[in-house]
Each structure stands twice: as C-alpha cells, then as structure tokens.
Amino acid sequence: MARPVIPNAVPFLGGNEWAYVKECLDTGWVSSAGQFVDRFEREVAAIVGVPHAIATVNGSAALHVALRAAGVGPGDAVLLPTLTFIATAGAVTHAGAHPVFLDSEAVSWGLDVACVEEFLRRECERRDGRVVDRATGRRVAAVVAVHLYGHPCDLDPLLELCRRWSLPLIEDSAEALGAVYHDRPVGCDGLAGCLSFNGNKIITTGGGGMVLTRDAALAARVRSLTTQARREPLEWIHDEVGFNYRLTNIQAALGVAQLEQLESFLARKRETAAHYQAALGRLEGMEVFREAAWARSSYWMPAVLLDARRCPDVRALIRDLNADGVQVRPVWHPLHRQPPFRDTRVGPIRVADRLWDRGVLLPCSVGITAGERQTVIDALTARLA
Ligand SMILES: *Cc1c(COP(=O)(O)O)cnc(C)c1O
C-alpha cells in the first residue's frame, strides 16, 4: 500500500482567512481595490521596514514592473543568477531586455558578487555614463539578486559593487519574506524588492506579489504601471500602456490573515530545518544547506547536497521518493540550460551546476508533523549507498 503523500509545501490556512474573505463577500469589496489591499501593503511594508509597498497579481508581475520602473527596456542587458526560478529571467525578457546568466556562490547559493565584478571588469566598459557589454553592445541596465530558498544573498558587497558601477540592484525576495541579513530584514536593500505570495511561498494569497521600495518616484511608477497607467479616477486617460497587475481585495484578505501568522510560520519552518539538519548533517556524503553567520534564512525550502558516492543519480532518487509519496524536489534547473535561453549570454558556471546536480529540497509545509519529517529522513537515508 502506498504511503500517504508528504507534500513539498502546501498552504497553512489556520487563522482569520475565512473571516476576512467573508468580510469581502459580505461588503461587496471583492475586486482590485479595498481595505484589505491597503492594509496588506501597509503591514508588509512595516514588517520589512520600507516606506512603499505595491501589491501585484503575482511575484512574476512584481518583477516585471519593478524592472520596467527601474528603467530596464528593449535591448538592455540584465545580470542575474542562472540558478533561480524562470520567472526572474522571464521578467527581464518581458521587459524587452536580455538576461546575462552568472554563477552562484556556495555559501548563500545566491548570485556570486565576484562573478558579477569579473563580468563587469572583463566584459563591460563605461560609455557616456552607461555600462556597455562590449561583445553585444547592450547597455547593462540592472543587476537582479535572488535570495534563494529563503537564504539571503551576501548583499553588502553586491550593493557596493552596484553603487560603484551606478547600476540598480533589484532583489527577487519571492522566497525570503522573514529572512534577515545581518540585522536588516530582507526584502529591499536595493532599489526595489519583489515578493511572491504563491501557494507554496512563506505566506500565500492564492496568487499574489508585491513590489517594495524606498524610492517614492519608483513606487509611484510601479503603482501607475500596475493600474493601466490611468491618470485620474474619472476620465479614461492613460499616461502610457500599462498593465492590469493589481491584487484583488479577496486575495489581500487572505494575505492579511496569513501575515498575522508569519512569526509562527517562520518558527515552524526553522524547526523543520533544524530537525533535518540534526538528523542529516552528520551523515557522510551529505551536506546540509546551512545559514551563513550573517544570515537568518526564512527556510522556505531546506536543502541537502548528496555526494556522488552516496548517491550516483540524484534525479533517480528524486523520482523514486516522489513515487513513494515523499515530495522532495530538485534544485531549480539552471536557466542557461533551459530551451528558451539556449542562445543567451552566460558567464563561467561551476557552483550553480553542482547545486543543481547534487541538490535535493525537502518537504517543509508549515503543517508538517514530526512523524512526517521522520518519514522523509528515513526514506532519504534508506536510498543512499
Ligand atoms: C515564486 C518565485 C517567483 C514568482 O512568483 P509568482 O508569484 O509565482 O509569480 C519569482 N522568483 C522566485 C525566485 C520565486 O521562487
């Protein structure tokens, strides 16, 4: 008999979700304006410690408008890690720009600042106040860093490098709500940060996202772009061609209820990660993804790396565990290896390929039980050589 499925990451809806959604239905405020939208934006902004937050229909849309508002446009180049969800690069493509894929570093699994610096120094030059990629003639318009699996990137050196080259840093913080870098909440140290509230993220609105920024002008531009760039509430006059990227009040109602539980969600995630670390961390041939000294991860997804001797074929192991109802996941498939990006510019890649080749992400729903965690550990270790 098949064991019950242990899901990879499913929502935990244990708070005021019903009450707040019912309030939307009772009052008729179901669409893309309403109290819950304002409240959700205000409360996320307060938690991350930024003055401006604009809710969006999802995290992908947040990235798209953040890049557009940061001045990324047709023909530009944007530097980003190859090891991320495709939405990070999709936003670049949808802005009409071209990704340049760079490597990750082995501690944070995030964009390696040394690779960014090397690319800028070796491949780029300044021309009339612009940074130009010599090989393609494209203007480098932005750098996007991703806080992968909830672990913050090493932001300070990245911020310093971007400052030196006058490039905006956009943070893909989709997986990192609640993470801390040194003593700063992760979200938006760069020009803008983007969150996701997809069903498997730290908190969920069903689908949803948010742009965070300290820059009032950027915030205004993002708000405009997400609301069809409509100039005034009565007349149908639009400043430019924008998007319908707004979050609905129903979704925001879910978000407000989820946010009330954020601390307990993070504590549960941390407890699950600690449990896996204690059980798996000492095993030979198994490397657990741990927090750097300067980091507090959101532990969106706890991860391990298996060496080739203990596990010659990680993909087969992942398939087998899923067939047995234990929903482990592979690490993101590096984007330079993906069909749509076959001809895309890419720097030297070593670390990202190794993390992809050797990595396994472990089930980590907020509601996972101690028994389920033990099943995961037993199922995984039983398959090692
Ligand atoms: C989830 C995610 C996104 C996209 O968010 P959606 O809300 O699913 O559109 C972008 N980047 C990363 C790294 C993500 O994990």
Ligand as a Chemical Component Dictionary entry (heavy atoms), coordinates in Angstrom:
data_LIG
# 
_chem_comp.id                   LIG 
_chem_comp.type                 NON-POLYMER 
_chem_comp.pdbx_formal_charge   0 
_chem_comp.three_letter_code    LIG 
# 
loop_
_chem_comp_atom.comp_id 
_chem_comp_atom.atom_id 
_chem_comp_atom.alt_atom_id 
_chem_comp_atom.type_symbol 
_chem_comp_atom.charge 
_chem_comp_atom.model_Cartn_x 
_chem_comp_atom.model_Cartn_y 
_chem_comp_atom.model_Cartn_z 
_chem_comp_atom.pdbx_ordinal 
LIG C1 C1 C 0 7.888  32.061 -6.771 1  
LIG C2 C2 C 0 9.006  32.814 -7.373 2  
LIG C3 C3 C 0 8.809  33.846 -8.307 3  
LIG C4 C4 C 0 7.495  34.148 -8.958 4  
LIG O1 O1 O 0 6.452  34.364 -8.154 5  
LIG P1 P1 P 0 4.942  34.030 -8.655 6  
LIG O2 O2 O 0 4.123  34.627 -7.586 7  
LIG O3 O3 O 0 4.838  32.540 -8.725 8  
LIG O4 O4 O 0 4.745  34.675 -9.968 9  
LIG C5 C5 C 0 9.900  34.548 -8.739 10 
LIG N1 N1 N 0 11.135 34.254 -8.324 11 
LIG C6 C6 C 0 11.381 33.266 -7.459 12 
LIG C7 C7 C 0 12.781 33.025 -7.035 13 
LIG C8 C8 C 0 10.332 32.501 -6.970 14 
LIG O5 O5 O 0 10.583 31.489 -6.134 15 
# 
loop_
_chem_comp_bond.comp_id 
_chem_comp_bond.atom_id_1 
_chem_comp_bond.atom_id_2 
_chem_comp_bond.value_order 
_chem_comp_bond.pdbx_ordinal 
LIG C1 C2 SING 1  
LIG C2 C3 SING 2  
LIG C2 C8 DOUB 3  
LIG C3 C4 SING 4  
LIG C3 C5 DOUB 5  
LIG C4 O1 SING 6  
LIG O1 P1 SING 7  
LIG P1 O2 DOUB 8  
LIG P1 O3 SING 9  
LIG P1 O4 SING 10 
LIG C5 N1 SING 11 
LIG N1 C6 DOUB 12 
LIG C6 C7 SING 13 
LIG C6 C8 SING 14 
LIG C8 O5 SING 15 
# 
